[in-house]
Amino acid sequence: MSERRRYWLILMVIAAALLLSACAAGANPAAGTAPEGESVAGFWLGLWQGIISPIAFVVSLFNDGVNVYEVHNNGNWYNFGFIIGAVMLIGGSHGARSSGR
């Protein structure tokens, strides 16, 4: 790989990481109750937060205002979405199967 191509690849990875970190789950100061007028996190938000969980984890190491997992959620549907999103990120069963080759 040429030096110029490697430079652009690294630049694009950094830009993508910054873009996705802007979508990370935020802090939840009132874990027991939702703020007035806001709904709880459901399946779709769980799916999205599962996909961005590695980026949210790295950001949470440096920023106390970011959490990987939304504490105020609707229960099993959020959890299901979060797990599906995390599994999609690593390639699911296909990713596990192809790593042995």
Rosetta blueprint (number, residue, H / E / L):
1 M L
2 S L
3 E H
4 R H
5 R H
6 R H
7 Y H
8 W H
9 L H
10 I H
11 L H
12 M H
13 V H
14 I H
15 A H
16 A H
17 A H
18 L H
19 L H
20 L H
21 S H
22 A L
23 C L
24 A L
25 A L
26 G E
27 A L
28 N L
29 P L
30 A L
31 A L
32 G L
33 T L
34 A L
35 P L
36 E L
37 G L
38 E L
39 S L
40 V L
41 A E
42 G L
43 F H
44 W H
45 L H
46 G H
47 L H
48 W H
49 Q H
50 G H
51 I H
52 I L
53 S H
54 P H
55 I H
56 A H
57 F H
58 V H
59 V H
60 S H
61 L H
62 F H
63 N L
64 D L
65 G L
66 V E
67 N L
68 V L
69 Y L
70 E L
71 V L
72 H L
73 N E
74 N L
75 G L
76 N H
77 W H
78 Y H
79 N H
80 F H
81 G H
82 F H
83 I H
84 I H
85 G H
86 A H
87 V H
88 M H
89 L H
90 I H
91 G L
92 G H
93 S H
94 H H
95 G H
96 A H
97 R H
98 S H
99 S L
100 G L
101 R L
